[in-house]
Amino acid sequence: MVNSAGFGFELLQGGPEGPRRGLLHTPHGTVQTPCFAPVGTQATVKALTPRQLEEAGASLLLCNAFHLAARPGPELIKKAGGLHAFMGWKGPILTDSGGYQVFSLEGMRKTDDEGVTFRHPADGRLLRLDPVSVLRIQRDLGSDIAMVLDECPPAGAPAEIRERAHKRTLSWAAKALEAHLAWGGAERGQALFAICQGGTDPDLRREAARELSSMPFDGYALGGLSVGEPLEARLEILEAAIPLLPAGKVRYLMGVGTPLDFVEAVARGVDIFDCVTPTRNARNGQAFTSGGLVKIRNAEHAGSFLPLDPECDCYTCRNFTRAYLRHLDKCREILFPVLMSLHNVRFFLSLMERARDSIREGAFQDLRREIVKTWGES
């Protein structure tokens, strides 16, 4: 069901569990799921222009409300006409709330039951976030999808830390939802997604899924699953929580990860992914290909006139060789991260296209076996 503002999720194929295909409708366009959202933390996907992202097949981008709240500030972005106008991206945007920074900036923040006080790494300024202020920031940014504030415990955290983070996240979600509905809900053009936390405790994850499913959020996410836990633990959490989330709402796995992560999560019913992996690995000279990971800095590529991936249709693979890319890296040319990022982002987006096609054709398990074979030892 699509509301008057243009938001809604349409499940085309599949159900509560297993691979599924759908359409996520937003005021700035429709996203086919399962999908991958390139990460543009500071209102930019590193090294790539919006046109390049669009040509690569991106339909949804992720930006970070925590970082944008510090600089340039939501007031300036609102004055510019919102995040879409500010960064020149016409498609849908999802904004993360800053929950990951609760995890990653340990030592630079203080968390209590009402919210989080950060000392921002950019300028040392104090920044206070609570469930409503985070939502207000995202309202000013004008993203299509806003995320609730959550607390992400580290992998291996003691039981009491996991439970505290779980309870705080539920409490903050309820407060955010109350404000969201008071402001008009998704009818005002911005959806609100809840986040299941609970670390690697399947019982806490099940409880979170049940509690949040009883609240009328527009979508549901699983956070805290790319913080050092093994793949087996991650899959156990997905199997515990995903079947308890509403089948008719979109499911989003935050911050994960690799081709193997994607197919295993799609196999369990996940619709949306985001991760910095393609652009971060690109800057470090690593390319994702149909044959596995290519480390372009290795000497074996110095005289290779092959493309990064003969099966890839990206601009980089259609026009440049491994030898040329390695030369750019050796010379520290700015073009190197651009071309590598173009390829990696296209590879991730292409994998999602293949996942959608295989689900439509009833051949997803064939794709899954191929990816497991190529990436299972990575």
C-alpha positions in Angstrom: 0.0 0.0 0.0 1.4 3.4 -1.1 0.4 6.4 1.0 -0.5 9.9 -0.3 3.1 11.0 0.1 4.4 8.2 -2.1 5.8 5.8 0.5 5.0 2.1 0.8 6.4 -1.4 0.4 5.0 -3.8 -2.2 6.0 -7.5 -1.8 6.0 -9.1 -5.2 7.3 -12.5 -4.4 8.1 -14.4 -1.2 6.9 -14.2 2.4 8.0 -14.1 6.0 11.1 -16.2 5.4 13.3 -17.1 2.4 14.4 -15.0 -0.6 11.9 -12.3 -1.6 11.5 -9.6 -4.2 9.6 -6.3 -3.8 9.2 -2.6 -4.5 10.0 0.1 -2.0 8.1 3.2 -3.1 9.4 6.6 -1.8 8.6 10.3 -2.7 11.9 10.3 -4.7 11.4 7.1 -6.7 10.9 3.4 -6.4 13.6 0.9 -5.3 13.6 -2.7 -6.4 14.5 -5.1 -3.6 16.7 -6.8 -2.6 19.0 -3.8 -3.1 22.3 -2.4 -2.1 22.6 1.3 -1.0 26.0 2.8 -1.4 27.1 4.8 1.6 27.5 8.6 1.4 28.2 9.4 5.0 29.0 13.1 4.5 26.4 13.6 1.7 28.9 12.1 -0.8 29.8 8.6 -1.8 33.6 8.8 -1.7 35.2 9.4 -5.1 31.9 9.1 -7.1 29.5 11.7 -8.5 25.7 11.3 -8.3 25.7 10.8 -12.1 28.2 8.0 -11.9 26.2 6.3 -9.1 23.0 6.6 -11.2 24.8 5.1 -14.3 26.1 2.3 -12.1 22.6 1.4 -11.2 22.3 2.9 -7.7 18.7 3.7 -6.7 19.1 4.3 -2.9 21.9 6.1 -1.0 22.6 6.2 2.7 23.8 9.3 4.5 24.7 9.8 8.2 22.6 12.2 10.3 25.2 12.2 13.1 28.0 13.5 10.9 25.8 15.9 9.0 24.4 17.3 12.2 27.9 18.4 13.2 28.9 19.8 9.8 27.5 21.5 7.9 24.5 21.3 10.2 20.8 20.5 9.5 19.9 24.1 9.4 22.1 24.8 6.4 21.0 21.7 4.5 17.3 22.6 5.1 18.0 26.1 3.8 19.6 24.6 0.7 16.3 22.7 0.0 17.1 19.5 1.8 19.6 16.8 1.4 18.6 15.8 -2.2 19.2 19.3 -3.5 22.3 19.9 -1.3 24.1 16.8 -2.7 22.6 16.7 -6.2 21.0 13.3 -5.8 17.5 12.9 -7.2 16.8 9.4 -5.9 15.7 8.1 -2.4 17.9 8.7 0.6 18.1 6.8 3.9 19.7 8.6 6.8 21.3 6.6 9.7 20.8 8.1 13.1 24.2 7.8 14.8 23.7 4.5 16.6 26.8 3.0 15.0 28.8 5.9 16.4 27.6 4.9 19.9 29.7 1.8 19.2 32.6 3.2 17.2 33.3 6.4 19.2 33.7 4.7 22.6 35.8 7.1 24.8 34.3 10.1 23.0 30.7 9.7 24.1 28.6 9.2 27.2 25.4 7.2 27.0 22.5 7.3 29.4 18.9 6.2 29.3 17.8 9.4 27.7 20.3 9.7 24.9 24.0 10.1 24.0 26.5 13.0 24.4 29.3 12.9 21.9 32.5 14.9 21.5 32.5 15.0 17.7 35.8 13.8 16.2 35.8 16.5 13.6 36.1 19.6 15.8 35.7 18.4 19.4 32.3 20.0 19.8 29.8 18.5 22.1 26.7 17.0 20.4 23.7 15.7 22.4 21.4 13.2 20.6 18.2 11.8 22.0 15.4 9.9 20.2 13.4 13.0 19.3 16.3 15.3 18.4 17.8 12.7 16.1 14.4 12.4 14.3 14.2 16.2 14.1 17.6 16.4 12.5 16.5 13.8 9.9 13.3 15.7 9.3 15.3 18.9 8.5 17.6 16.9 6.3 14.6 15.7 4.3 15.6 12.1 3.8 13.0 9.6 2.5 13.7 7.1 5.4 14.8 8.1 8.9 16.2 5.6 11.4 15.6 5.6 15.2 18.4 6.2 17.6 19.9 2.9 18.8 22.6 1.6 21.0 25.0 -0.9 19.4 26.9 -3.2 21.8 30.3 -4.5 20.7 30.7 -8.2 19.7 31.3 -10.3 22.8 29.8 -7.7 25.2 28.7 -9.1 28.5 25.0 -10.1 28.9 24.2 -7.1 31.0 25.6 -4.7 28.4 23.7 -6.4 25.6 20.4 -6.4 27.6 20.9 -2.7 28.5 21.5 -1.7 24.9 18.4 -3.8 23.9 16.1 -2.1 26.4 17.4 1.4 25.6 16.9 0.8 21.9 13.3 -0.3 22.5 12.6 2.7 24.7 14.1 5.1 22.3 12.2 3.5 19.4 8.9 4.1 21.2 9.7 7.7 21.8 10.8 8.3 18.2 7.6 6.7 16.9 5.4 8.9 19.2 7.1 12.0 17.7 6.9 10.6 14.2 3.2 10.0 14.4 2.6 13.3 16.1 4.2 15.0 13.1 2.0 13.2 10.7 3.8 9.9 10.2 4.9 8.7 6.7 2.2 10.8 5.2 4.5 13.8 5.6 6.9 12.2 3.1 9.4 10.5 5.5 9.2 7.0 6.7 10.6 5.8 10.1 12.4 2.4 10.5 12.9 0.7 13.8 16.2 -1.1 14.7 16.5 -4.5 16.4 19.4 -4.7 18.8 20.6 -7.3 21.3 24.1 -8.2 20.2 24.6 -11.9 19.6 21.9 -13.1 21.9 19.1 -14.7 19.8 16.6 -14.4 22.6 17.1 -10.7 22.9 16.8 -10.4 19.1 13.6 -12.3 19.1 12.2 -10.1 21.9 13.2 -7.0 20.0 11.6 -8.2 16.8 8.3 -9.1 18.6 8.2 -5.8 20.5 9.0 -3.6 17.5 6.6 -5.5 15.3 3.8 -4.6 17.6 4.5 -0.9 16.8 3.5 0.7 13.5 6.9 1.4 12.0 7.2 1.8 8.3 10.1 -0.7 8.1 12.4 -2.7 10.3 16.2 -3.0 10.5 18.7 -5.3 12.2 21.7 -3.3 13.6 24.9 -4.3 15.3 25.8 -7.2 13.0 29.0 -6.0 11.5 31.0 -5.3 14.7 33.4 -8.3 14.8 31.0 -11.2 15.3 31.6 -14.4 13.1 29.3 -15.1 10.1 27.7 -18.1 11.9 26.6 -15.8 14.8 25.2 -13.3 12.3 23.2 -15.9 10.5 21.8 -17.3 13.8 20.6 -13.8 14.7 18.9 -13.4 11.2 17.2 -16.7 11.6 16.0 -15.7 15.1 14.6 -12.3 14.2 13.6 -12.1 10.6 10.7 -14.5 10.7 9.1 -12.4 13.5 9.2 -9.2 11.5 6.1 -8.2 9.5 6.2 -9.9 6.0 4.6 -6.9 4.4 7.2 -4.4 5.7 10.7 -3.9 4.3 13.7 -5.5 6.2 17.0 -3.8 6.3 20.4 -5.3 7.4 22.6 -2.5 8.4 26.3 -2.2 7.6 26.9 -5.6 6.1 29.1 -6.5 4.1 30.4 -9.0 1.5 28.9 -11.0 -1.4 28.6 -14.0 0.9 26.9 -11.9 3.5 24.4 -10.7 0.9 23.3 -14.0 -0.5 23.0 -15.6 2.9 20.9 -12.7 4.2 18.7 -12.6 1.1 18.2 -16.3 1.6 16.7 -15.5 5.0 14.5 -12.7 3.9 16.5 -9.4 4.0 15.5 -6.7 1.5 18.0 -3.8 1.9 21.8 -3.6 2.5 24.3 -0.9 2.9 28.1 -1.0 3.5 31.2 1.1 3.0 33.1 -2.0 1.8 33.1 -1.3 -2.0 34.5 2.2 -1.8 36.8 1.5 1.2 38.3 -1.6 -0.4 38.6 0.3 -3.7 40.8 2.9 -2.1 43.0 0.1 -0.6 43.5 -1.5 -4.0 41.0 -4.3 -3.7 38.5 -5.2 -6.4 35.5 -7.5 -6.0 35.2 -9.7 -9.1 33.3 -12.7 -10.4 36.5 -14.7 -9.7 37.0 -13.4 -6.2 39.0 -10.5 -4.7 41.7 -9.0 -6.9 44.5 -7.1 -5.1 45.7 -4.7 -7.7 48.8 -3.8 -5.8 50.2 -7.3 -6.3 53.1 -7.5 -8.7 51.4 -10.1 -10.9 49.1 -7.3 -12.3 51.9 -4.9 -13.3 51.9 -6.3 -16.9 48.4 -7.5 -17.1 46.2 -6.1 -19.9 43.1 -7.8 -18.6 40.2 -5.8 -17.1 39.5 -6.2 -13.4 36.7 -8.5 -14.3 36.0 -9.7 -17.9 32.4 -10.4 -16.9 31.8 -6.8 -15.6 30.0 -4.1 -17.6 31.2 -1.1 -15.6 33.0 1.8 -17.2 36.3 0.8 -15.6 36.3 -2.8 -16.9 35.2 -1.6 -20.4 38.0 0.8 -20.8 41.0 0.1 -18.5 43.5 -2.7 -17.7 44.9 -4.0 -14.5 48.3 -2.7 -15.5 46.9 0.8 -15.9 45.1 0.8 -12.6 48.2 -0.4 -10.8 50.2 2.3 -12.5 47.6 5.0 -11.3 47.9 3.6 -7.7 51.8 3.6 -7.8 51.7 7.2 -9.0 49.0 8.1 -6.4 46.8 9.5 -9.0 43.3 10.7 -7.9 41.8 8.7 -10.8 42.7 5.5 -9.1 40.1 5.5 -6.3 37.5 6.8 -8.8 37.9 3.9 -11.2 38.2 1.3 -8.5 35.2 2.6 -6.7 33.2 2.7 -9.9 33.9 -1.0 -10.4 33.2 -2.2 -6.8 30.0 -0.3 -6.5 28.8 -1.6 -9.8 29.8 -5.2 -8.7 27.7 -4.9 -5.6 24.7 -3.4 -7.5 25.0 -6.0 -10.2 24.9 -8.8 -7.6 21.6 -7.4 -6.3 20.3 -7.3 -9.8 21.2 -10.9 -10.2 19.6 -11.8 -6.9 16.3 -10.1 -8.0 16.4 -11.9 -11.4 17.2 -15.3 -9.8 14.3 -14.9 -7.4 12.0 -14.0 -10.2 13.1 -17.0 -12.2 13.1 -19.5 -9.2 16.9 -19.9 -9.5 18.2 -18.1 -6.4 19.8 -21.3 -5.0 22.0 -21.5 -8.1 23.3 -18.0 -7.5 23.7 -18.7 -3.8 25.9 -21.8 -4.6 28.0 -19.8 -7.0 28.7 -17.0 -4.5 29.4 -19.5 -1.7 31.9 -21.3 -3.9 33.7 -18.1 -4.9 33.5 -16.2 -1.6 33.1 -18.8 1.1 36.7 -18.9 2.0 37.2 -15.1 1.9 
